[in-house]
Amino acid sequence: MNVSRKLGILVFFGVPAIIGGGIVYSIFGGNFLPVAIYEIMLLFIAGGYISR
């Protein structure tokens, strides 16, 4: 997998991190702990795709 494809995957996961983080924040009433858990899960998934 070349560098441009890896960067594309990271951008692809960046959009759900920003939009989804805001949605999770509003659903859980302004608590940052669920947002952190959501972001860490996305980081592990993106890392799995990148490490292939």
mmCIF file as Biopython writes it, N, C-alpha, C and O atoms, coordinates in Angstrom:
data_model
#
loop_
_atom_site.group_PDB
_atom_site.id
_atom_site.type_symbol
_atom_site.label_atom_id
_atom_site.label_alt_id
_atom_site.label_comp_id
_atom_site.label_asym_id
_atom_site.label_entity_id
_atom_site.label_seq_id
_atom_site.pdbx_PDB_ins_code
_atom_site.Cartn_x
_atom_site.Cartn_y
_atom_site.Cartn_z
_atom_site.occupancy
_atom_site.B_iso_or_equiv
_atom_site.auth_seq_id
_atom_site.auth_asym_id
_atom_site.pdbx_PDB_model_num
ATOM 1   N N  . MET A ? 1  ? 0.862   -1.165 0.000  1.0 0.0 1  A 1 
ATOM 2   C CA . MET A ? 1  ? 0.000   0.000  0.000  1.0 0.0 1  A 1 
ATOM 3   C C  . MET A ? 1  ? 0.911   1.232  0.000  1.0 0.0 1  A 1 
ATOM 4   O O  . MET A ? 1  ? 1.806   1.350  0.838  1.0 0.0 1  A 1 
ATOM 5   N N  . ASN A ? 2  ? 0.681   2.126  -0.928 1.0 0.0 2  A 1 
ATOM 6   C CA . ASN A ? 2  ? 1.546   3.300  -1.026 1.0 0.0 2  A 1 
ATOM 7   C C  . ASN A ? 2  ? 1.103   4.410  -0.074 1.0 0.0 2  A 1 
ATOM 8   O O  . ASN A ? 2  ? 0.048   4.334  0.557  1.0 0.0 2  A 1 
ATOM 9   N N  . VAL A ? 3  ? 1.928   5.424  0.007  1.0 0.0 3  A 1 
ATOM 10  C CA . VAL A ? 3  ? 1.716   6.496  0.981  1.0 0.0 3  A 1 
ATOM 11  C C  . VAL A ? 3  ? 0.429   7.274  0.692  1.0 0.0 3  A 1 
ATOM 12  O O  . VAL A ? 3  ? -0.293  7.636  1.620  1.0 0.0 3  A 1 
ATOM 13  N N  . SER A ? 4  ? 0.139   7.533  -0.578 1.0 0.0 4  A 1 
ATOM 14  C CA . SER A ? 4  ? -1.066  8.309  -0.883 1.0 0.0 4  A 1 
ATOM 15  C C  . SER A ? 4  ? -2.335  7.552  -0.483 1.0 0.0 4  A 1 
ATOM 16  O O  . SER A ? 4  ? -3.306  8.167  -0.043 1.0 0.0 4  A 1 
ATOM 17  N N  . ARG A ? 5  ? -2.333  6.244  -0.631 1.0 0.0 5  A 1 
ATOM 18  C CA . ARG A ? 5  ? -3.497  5.465  -0.208 1.0 0.0 5  A 1 
ATOM 19  C C  . ARG A ? 5  ? -3.649  5.485  1.314  1.0 0.0 5  A 1 
ATOM 20  O O  . ARG A ? 5  ? -4.765  5.581  1.824  1.0 0.0 5  A 1 
ATOM 21  N N  . LYS A ? 6  ? -2.536  5.395  2.035  1.0 0.0 6  A 1 
ATOM 22  C CA . LYS A ? 6  ? -2.593  5.460  3.500  1.0 0.0 6  A 1 
ATOM 23  C C  . LYS A ? 6  ? -3.118  6.815  3.972  1.0 0.0 6  A 1 
ATOM 24  O O  . LYS A ? 6  ? -3.924  6.879  4.900  1.0 0.0 6  A 1 
ATOM 25  N N  . LEU A ? 7  ? -2.669  7.885  3.343  1.0 0.0 7  A 1 
ATOM 26  C CA . LEU A ? 7  ? -3.168  9.209  3.713  1.0 0.0 7  A 1 
ATOM 27  C C  . LEU A ? 7  ? -4.646  9.359  3.385  1.0 0.0 7  A 1 
ATOM 28  O O  . LEU A ? 7  ? -5.383  10.008 4.128  1.0 0.0 7  A 1 
ATOM 29  N N  . GLY A ? 8  ? -5.084  8.770  2.288  1.0 0.0 8  A 1 
ATOM 30  C CA . GLY A ? 8  ? -6.496  8.792  1.937  1.0 0.0 8  A 1 
ATOM 31  C C  . GLY A ? 8  ? -7.345  8.079  2.969  1.0 0.0 8  A 1 
ATOM 32  O O  . GLY A ? 8  ? -8.439  8.538  3.297  1.0 0.0 8  A 1 
ATOM 33  N N  . ILE A ? 9  ? -6.859  6.973  3.479  1.0 0.0 9  A 1 
ATOM 34  C CA . ILE A ? 9  ? -7.584  6.238  4.513  1.0 0.0 9  A 1 
ATOM 35  C C  . ILE A ? 9  ? -7.672  7.077  5.784  1.0 0.0 9  A 1 
ATOM 36  O O  . ILE A ? 9  ? -8.715  7.105  6.437  1.0 0.0 9  A 1 
ATOM 37  N N  . LEU A ? 10 ? -6.590  7.756  6.136  1.0 0.0 10 A 1 
ATOM 38  C CA . LEU A ? 10 ? -6.620  8.597  7.332  1.0 0.0 10 A 1 
ATOM 39  C C  . LEU A ? 10 ? -7.597  9.757  7.180  1.0 0.0 10 A 1 
ATOM 40  O O  . LEU A ? 10 ? -8.277  10.120 8.139  1.0 0.0 10 A 1 
ATOM 41  N N  . VAL A ? 11 ? -7.674  10.339 5.989  1.0 0.0 11 A 1 
ATOM 42  C CA . VAL A ? 11 ? -8.655  11.402 5.743  1.0 0.0 11 A 1 
ATOM 43  C C  . VAL A ? 11 ? -10.064 10.834 5.819  1.0 0.0 11 A 1 
ATOM 44  O O  . VAL A ? 11 ? -10.970 11.471 6.356  1.0 0.0 11 A 1 
ATOM 45  N N  . PHE A ? 12 ? -10.244 9.625  5.277  1.0 0.0 12 A 1 
ATOM 46  C CA . PHE A ? 12 ? -11.548 8.965  5.313  1.0 0.0 12 A 1 
ATOM 47  C C  . PHE A ? 12 ? -12.012 8.739  6.750  1.0 0.0 12 A 1 
ATOM 48  O O  . PHE A ? 12 ? -13.206 8.840  7.033  1.0 0.0 12 A 1 
ATOM 49  N N  . PHE A ? 13 ? -11.090 8.438  7.660  1.0 0.0 13 A 1 
ATOM 50  C CA . PHE A ? 13 ? -11.452 8.256  9.060  1.0 0.0 13 A 1 
ATOM 51  C C  . PHE A ? 13 ? -11.477 9.575  9.824  1.0 0.0 13 A 1 
ATOM 52  O O  . PHE A ? 13 ? -11.998 9.623  10.938 1.0 0.0 13 A 1 
ATOM 53  N N  . GLY A ? 14 ? -10.930 10.638 9.257  1.0 0.0 14 A 1 
ATOM 54  C CA . GLY A ? 14 ? -10.947 11.939 9.921  1.0 0.0 14 A 1 
ATOM 55  C C  . GLY A ? 14 ? -12.322 12.565 9.952  1.0 0.0 14 A 1 
ATOM 56  O O  . GLY A ? 14 ? -12.685 13.230 10.923 1.0 0.0 14 A 1 
ATOM 57  N N  . VAL A ? 15 ? -13.094 12.358 8.893  1.0 0.0 15 A 1 
ATOM 58  C CA . VAL A ? 15 ? -14.445 12.937 8.830  1.0 0.0 15 A 1 
ATOM 59  C C  . VAL A ? 15 ? -15.350 12.350 9.916  1.0 0.0 15 A 1 
ATOM 60  O O  . VAL A ? 15 ? -15.997 13.115 10.630 1.0 0.0 15 A 1 
ATOM 61  N N  . PRO A ? 16 ? -15.425 11.010 10.072 1.0 0.0 16 A 1 
ATOM 62  C CA . PRO A ? 16 ? -16.250 10.490 11.177 1.0 0.0 16 A 1 
ATOM 63  C C  . PRO A ? 16 ? -15.727 10.892 12.550 1.0 0.0 16 A 1 
ATOM 64  O O  . PRO A ? 16 ? -16.500 10.994 13.502 1.0 0.0 16 A 1 
ATOM 65  N N  . ALA A ? 17 ? -14.416 11.121 12.661 1.0 0.0 17 A 1 
ATOM 66  C CA . ALA A ? 17 ? -13.876 11.538 13.956 1.0 0.0 17 A 1 
ATOM 67  C C  . ALA A ? 17 ? -14.391 12.916 14.340 1.0 0.0 17 A 1 
ATOM 68  O O  . ALA A ? 17 ? -14.723 13.156 15.501 1.0 0.0 17 A 1 
ATOM 69  N N  . ILE A ? 18 ? -14.459 13.815 13.379 1.0 0.0 18 A 1 
ATOM 70  C CA . ILE A ? 18 ? -14.912 15.178 13.676 1.0 0.0 18 A 1 
ATOM 71  C C  . ILE A ? 18 ? -16.428 15.229 13.836 1.0 0.0 18 A 1 
ATOM 72  O O  . ILE A ? 18 ? -16.934 15.725 14.843 1.0 0.0 18 A 1 
ATOM 73  N N  . ILE A ? 19 ? -17.144 14.720 12.851 1.0 0.0 19 A 1 
ATOM 74  C CA . ILE A ? 19 ? -18.611 14.767 12.883 1.0 0.0 19 A 1 
ATOM 75  C C  . ILE A ? 19 ? -19.157 13.851 13.980 1.0 0.0 19 A 1 
ATOM 76  O O  . ILE A ? 19 ? -20.015 14.255 14.766 1.0 0.0 19 A 1 
ATOM 77  N N  . GLY A ? 20 ? -18.658 12.630 14.026 1.0 0.0 20 A 1 
ATOM 78  C CA . GLY A ? 20 ? -19.128 11.671 15.025 1.0 0.0 20 A 1 
ATOM 79  C C  . GLY A ? 20 ? -18.786 12.090 16.441 1.0 0.0 20 A 1 
ATOM 80  O O  . GLY A ? 20 ? -19.553 11.840 17.371 1.0 0.0 20 A 1 
ATOM 81  N N  . GLY A ? 21 ? -17.628 12.730 16.607 1.0 0.0 21 A 1 
ATOM 82  C CA . GLY A ? 21 ? -17.265 13.222 17.938 1.0 0.0 21 A 1 
ATOM 83  C C  . GLY A ? 21 ? -18.255 14.258 18.443 1.0 0.0 21 A 1 
ATOM 84  O O  . GLY A ? 21 ? -18.616 14.260 19.620 1.0 0.0 21 A 1 
ATOM 85  N N  . GLY A ? 22 ? -18.693 15.137 17.553 1.0 0.0 22 A 1 
ATOM 86  C CA . GLY A ? 22 ? -19.700 16.131 17.940 1.0 0.0 22 A 1 
ATOM 87  C C  . GLY A ? 22 ? -21.032 15.498 18.264 1.0 0.0 22 A 1 
ATOM 88  O O  . GLY A ? 22 ? -21.712 15.920 19.200 1.0 0.0 22 A 1 
ATOM 89  N N  . ILE A ? 23 ? -21.411 14.490 17.501 1.0 0.0 23 A 1 
ATOM 90  C CA . ILE A ? 23 ? -22.683 13.801 17.757 1.0 0.0 23 A 1 
ATOM 91  C C  . ILE A ? 23 ? -22.634 13.061 19.083 1.0 0.0 23 A 1 
ATOM 92  O O  . ILE A ? 23 ? -23.578 13.129 19.870 1.0 0.0 23 A 1 
ATOM 93  N N  . VAL A ? 24 ? -21.537 12.353 19.334 1.0 0.0 24 A 1 
ATOM 94  C CA . VAL A ? 24 ? -21.395 11.628 20.608 1.0 0.0 24 A 1 
ATOM 95  C C  . VAL A ? 24 ? -21.390 12.612 21.772 1.0 0.0 24 A 1 
ATOM 96  O O  . VAL A ? 24 ? -21.991 12.348 22.814 1.0 0.0 24 A 1 
ATOM 97  N N  . TYR A ? 25 ? -20.717 13.740 21.599 1.0 0.0 25 A 1 
ATOM 98  C CA . TYR A ? 25 ? -20.676 14.760 22.655 1.0 0.0 25 A 1 
ATOM 99  C C  . TYR A ? 25 ? -22.073 15.265 22.989 1.0 0.0 25 A 1 
ATOM 100 O O  . TYR A ? 25 ? -22.415 15.426 24.161 1.0 0.0 25 A 1 
ATOM 101 N N  . SER A ? 26 ? -22.882 15.517 21.958 1.0 0.0 26 A 1 
ATOM 102 C CA . SER A ? 26 ? -24.220 16.045 22.225 1.0 0.0 26 A 1 
ATOM 103 C C  . SER A ? 26 ? -25.155 14.979 22.779 1.0 0.0 26 A 1 
ATOM 104 O O  . SER A ? 26 ? -26.021 15.291 23.597 1.0 0.0 26 A 1 
ATOM 105 N N  . ILE A ? 27 ? -25.003 13.737 22.357 1.0 0.0 27 A 1 
ATOM 106 C CA . ILE A ? 27 ? -25.863 12.665 22.869 1.0 0.0 27 A 1 
ATOM 107 C C  . ILE A ? 27 ? -25.610 12.428 24.358 1.0 0.0 27 A 1 
ATOM 108 O O  . ILE A ? 27 ? -26.552 12.224 25.124 1.0 0.0 27 A 1 
ATOM 109 N N  . PHE A ? 28 ? -24.341 12.456 24.769 1.0 0.0 28 A 1 
ATOM 110 C CA . PHE A ? 28 ? -24.009 12.160 26.153 1.0 0.0 28 A 1 
ATOM 111 C C  . PHE A ? 28 ? -23.957 13.404 27.034 1.0 0.0 28 A 1 
ATOM 112 O O  . PHE A ? 28 ? -23.358 13.373 28.109 1.0 0.0 28 A 1 
ATOM 113 N N  . GLY A ? 29 ? -24.564 14.475 26.601 1.0 0.0 29 A 1 
ATOM 114 C CA . GLY A ? 29 ? -24.776 15.638 27.448 1.0 0.0 29 A 1 
ATOM 115 C C  . GLY A ? 29 ? -23.524 16.427 27.784 1.0 0.0 29 A 1 
ATOM 116 O O  . GLY A ? 29 ? -23.422 16.947 28.895 1.0 0.0 29 A 1 
ATOM 117 N N  . GLY A ? 30 ? -22.583 16.536 26.886 1.0 0.0 30 A 1 
ATOM 118 C CA . GLY A ? 30 ? -21.413 17.359 27.136 1.0 0.0 30 A 1 
ATOM 119 C C  . GLY A ? 30 ? -20.316 16.673 27.920 1.0 0.0 30 A 1 
ATOM 120 O O  . GLY A ? 30 ? -19.483 17.343 28.530 1.0 0.0 30 A 1 
ATOM 121 N N  . ASN A ? 31 ? -20.297 15.356 27.916 1.0 0.0 31 A 1 
ATOM 122 C CA . ASN A ? 31 ? -19.262 14.604 28.609 1.0 0.0 31 A 1 
ATOM 123 C C  . ASN A ? 31 ? -18.197 14.187 27.598 1.0 0.0 31 A 1 
ATOM 124 O O  . ASN A ? 31 ? -18.522 13.644 26.542 1.0 0.0 31 A 1 
ATOM 125 N N  . PHE A ? 32 ? -16.932 14.436 27.916 1.0 0.0 32 A 1 
ATOM 126 C CA . PHE A ? 32 ? -15.861 14.131 26.974 1.0 0.0 32 A 1 
ATOM 127 C C  . PHE A ? 32 ? -15.373 12.685 27.044 1.0 0.0 32 A 1 
ATOM 128 O O  . PHE A ? 32 ? -14.673 12.246 26.131 1.0 0.0 32 A 1 
ATOM 129 N N  . LEU A ? 33 ? -15.708 11.938 28.074 1.0 0.0 33 A 1 
ATOM 130 C CA . LEU A ? 33 ? -15.241 10.559 28.183 1.0 0.0 33 A 1 
ATOM 131 C C  . LEU A ? 33 ? -15.775 9.678  27.048 1.0 0.0 33 A 1 
ATOM 132 O O  . LEU A ? 33 ? -14.984 8.946  26.454 1.0 0.0 33 A 1 
ATOM 133 N N  . PRO A ? 34 ? -17.068 9.707  26.715 1.0 0.0 34 A 1 
ATOM 134 C CA . PRO A ? 34 ? -17.533 8.911  25.576 1.0 0.0 34 A 1 
ATOM 135 C C  . PRO A ? 34 ? -16.902 9.344  24.250 1.0 0.0 34 A 1 
ATOM 136 O O  . PRO A ? 34 ? -16.687 8.518  23.364 1.0 0.0 34 A 1 
ATOM 137 N N  . VAL A ? 35 ? -16.608 10.632 24.117 1.0 0.0 35 A 1 
ATOM 138 C CA . VAL A ? 35 ? -15.956 11.117 22.902 1.0 0.0 35 A 1 
ATOM 139 C C  . VAL A ? 35 ? -14.551 10.542 22.810 1.0 0.0 35 A 1 
ATOM 140 O O  . VAL A ? 35 ? -14.126 10.127 21.732 1.0 0.0 35 A 1 
ATOM 141 N N  . ALA A ? 36 ? -13.834 10.512 23.908 1.0 0.0 36 A 1 
ATOM 142 C CA . ALA A ? 36 ? -12.486 9.952  23.925 1.0 0.0 36 A 1 
ATOM 143 C C  . ALA A ? 36 ? -12.517 8.465  23.580 1.0 0.0 36 A 1 
ATOM 144 O O  . ALA A ? 36 ? -11.664 7.985  22.835 1.0 0.0 36 A 1 
ATOM 145 N N  . ILE A ? 37 ? -13.487 7.740  24.114 1.0 0.0 37 A 1 
ATOM 146 C CA . ILE A ? 37 ? -13.609 6.309  23.811 1.0 0.0 37 A 1 
ATOM 147 C C  . ILE A ? 37 ? -13.925 6.107  22.339 1.0 0.0 37 A 1 
ATOM 148 O O  . ILE A ? 37 ? -13.367 5.211  21.705 1.0 0.0 37 A 1 
ATOM 149 N N  . TYR A ? 38 ? -14.808 6.922  21.788 1.0 0.0 38 A 1 
ATOM 150 C CA . TYR A ? 38 ? -15.151 6.849  20.366 1.0 0.0 38 A 1 
ATOM 151 C C  . TYR A ? 38 ? -13.936 7.130  19.490 1.0 0.0 38 A 1 
ATOM 152 O O  . TYR A ? 38 ? -13.697 6.428  18.507 1.0 0.0 38 A 1 
ATOM 153 N N  . GLU A ? 39 ? -13.168 8.158  19.848 1.0 0.0 39 A 1 
ATOM 154 C CA . GLU A ? 39 ? -11.986 8.519  19.068 1.0 0.0 39 A 1 
ATOM 155 C C  . GLU A ? 39 ? -10.922 7.421  19.145 1.0 0.0 39 A 1 
ATOM 156 O O  . GLU A ? 39 ? -10.267 7.133  18.143 1.0 0.0 39 A 1 
ATOM 157 N N  . ILE A ? 40 ? -10.744 6.816  20.294 1.0 0.0 40 A 1 
ATOM 158 C CA . ILE A ? 40 ? -9.761  5.740  20.440 1.0 0.0 40 A 1 
ATOM 159 C C  . ILE A ? 40 ? -10.173 4.524  19.618 1.0 0.0 40 A 1 
ATOM 160 O O  . ILE A ? 40 ? -9.324  3.877  19.004 1.0 0.0 40 A 1 
ATOM 161 N N  . MET A ? 41 ? -11.466 4.207  19.598 1.0 0.0 41 A 1 
ATOM 162 C CA . MET A ? 41 ? -11.932 3.088  18.769 1.0 0.0 41 A 1 
ATOM 163 C C  . MET A ? 41 ? -11.661 3.364  17.298 1.0 0.0 41 A 1 
ATOM 164 O O  . MET A ? 41 ? -11.202 2.475  16.581 1.0 0.0 41 A 1 
ATOM 165 N N  . LEU A ? 42 ? -11.936 4.587  16.830 1.0 0.0 42 A 1 
ATOM 166 C CA . LEU A ? 42 ? -11.641 4.941  15.443 1.0 0.0 42 A 1 
ATOM 167 C C  . LEU A ? 42 ? -10.147 4.871  15.160 1.0 0.0 42 A 1 
ATOM 168 O O  . LEU A ? 42 ? -9.740  4.458  14.073 1.0 0.0 42 A 1 
ATOM 169 N N  . LEU A ? 43 ? -9.336  5.266  16.118 1.0 0.0 43 A 1 
ATOM 170 C CA . LEU A ? 43 ? -7.886  5.215  15.947 1.0 0.0 43 A 1 
ATOM 171 C C  . LEU A ? 43 ? -7.408  3.779  15.774 1.0 0.0 43 A 1 
ATOM 172 O O  . LEU A ? 43 ? -6.561  3.510  14.923 1.0 0.0 43 A 1 
ATOM 173 N N  . PHE A ? 44 ? -7.938  2.857  16.565 1.0 0.0 44 A 1 
ATOM 174 C CA . PHE A ? 44 ? -7.555  1.445  16.433 1.0 0.0 44 A 1 
ATOM 175 C C  . PHE A ? 44 ? -8.008  0.867  15.101 1.0 0.0 44 A 1 
ATOM 176 O O  . PHE A ? 44 ? -7.273  0.101  14.478 1.0 0.0 44 A 1 
ATOM 177 N N  . ILE A ? 45 ? -9.200  1.222  14.657 1.0 0.0 45 A 1 
ATOM 178 C CA . ILE A ? 45 ? -9.696  0.719  13.365 1.0 0.0 45 A 1 
ATOM 179 C C  . ILE A ? 45 ? -8.851  1.266  12.229 1.0 0.0 45 A 1 
ATOM 180 O O  . ILE A ? 45 ? -8.467  0.522  11.326 1.0 0.0 45 A 1 
ATOM 181 N N  . ALA A ? 46 ? -8.558  2.564  12.266 1.0 0.0 46 A 1 
ATOM 182 C CA . ALA A ? 46 ? -7.731  3.168  11.217 1.0 0.0 46 A 1 
ATOM 183 C C  . ALA A ? 46 ? -6.318  2.578  11.248 1.0 0.0 46 A 1 
ATOM 184 O O  . ALA A ? 46 ? -5.721  2.336  10.199 1.0 0.0 46 A 1 
ATOM 185 N N  . GLY A ? 47 ? -5.794  2.352  12.430 1.0 0.0 47 A 1 
ATOM 186 C CA . GLY A ? 47 ? -4.468  1.739  12.554 1.0 0.0 47 A 1 
ATOM 187 C C  . GLY A ? 47 ? -4.427  0.334  11.990 1.0 0.0 47 A 1 
ATOM 188 O O  . GLY A ? 47 ? -3.415  -0.091 11.432 1.0 0.0 47 A 1 
ATOM 189 N N  . GLY A ? 48 ? -5.531  -0.386 12.137 1.0 0.0 48 A 1 
ATOM 190 C CA . GLY A ? 48 ? -5.606  -1.726 11.564 1.0 0.0 48 A 1 
ATOM 191 C C  . GLY A ? 48 ? -5.573  -1.701 10.051 1.0 0.0 48 A 1 
ATOM 192 O O  . GLY A ? 48 ? -4.941  -2.548 9.419  1.0 0.0 48 A 1 
ATOM 193 N N  . TYR A ? 49 ? -6.259  -0.719 9.468  1.0 0.0 49 A 1 
ATOM 194 C CA . TYR A ? 49 ? -6.236  -0.595 8.001  1.0 0.0 49 A 1 
ATOM 195 C C  . TYR A ? 49 ? -4.861  -0.137 7.502  1.0 0.0 49 A 1 
ATOM 196 O O  . TYR A ? 49 ? -4.387  -0.600 6.465  1.0 0.0 49 A 1 
ATOM 197 N N  . ILE A ? 50 ? -4.239  0.753  8.230  1.0 0.0 50 A 1 
ATOM 198 C CA . ILE A ? 50 ? -2.951  1.286  7.802  1.0 0.0 50 A 1 
ATOM 199 C C  . ILE A ? 50 ? -1.856  0.230  7.934  1.0 0.0 50 A 1 
ATOM 200 O O  . ILE A ? 50 ? -0.958  0.172  7.094  1.0 0.0 50 A 1 
ATOM 201 N N  . SER A ? 51 ? -1.913  -0.594 8.955  1.0 0.0 51 A 1 
ATOM 202 C CA . SER A ? 51 ? -0.846  -1.562 9.193  1.0 0.0 51 A 1 
ATOM 203 C C  . SER A ? 51 ? -0.851  -2.738 8.225  1.0 0.0 51 A 1 
ATOM 204 O O  . SER A ? 51 ? 0.118   -3.496 8.168  1.0 0.0 51 A 1 
ATOM 205 N N  . ARG A ? 52 ? -1.929  -2.897 7.464  1.0 0.0 52 A 1 
ATOM 206 C CA . ARG A ? 52 ? -1.961  -4.005 6.509  1.0 0.0 52 A 1 
ATOM 207 C C  . ARG A ? 52 ? -0.951  -3.860 5.462  1.0 0.0 52 A 1 
ATOM 208 O O  . ARG A ? 52 ? -0.849  -4.712 4.579  1.0 0.0 52 A 1 
#
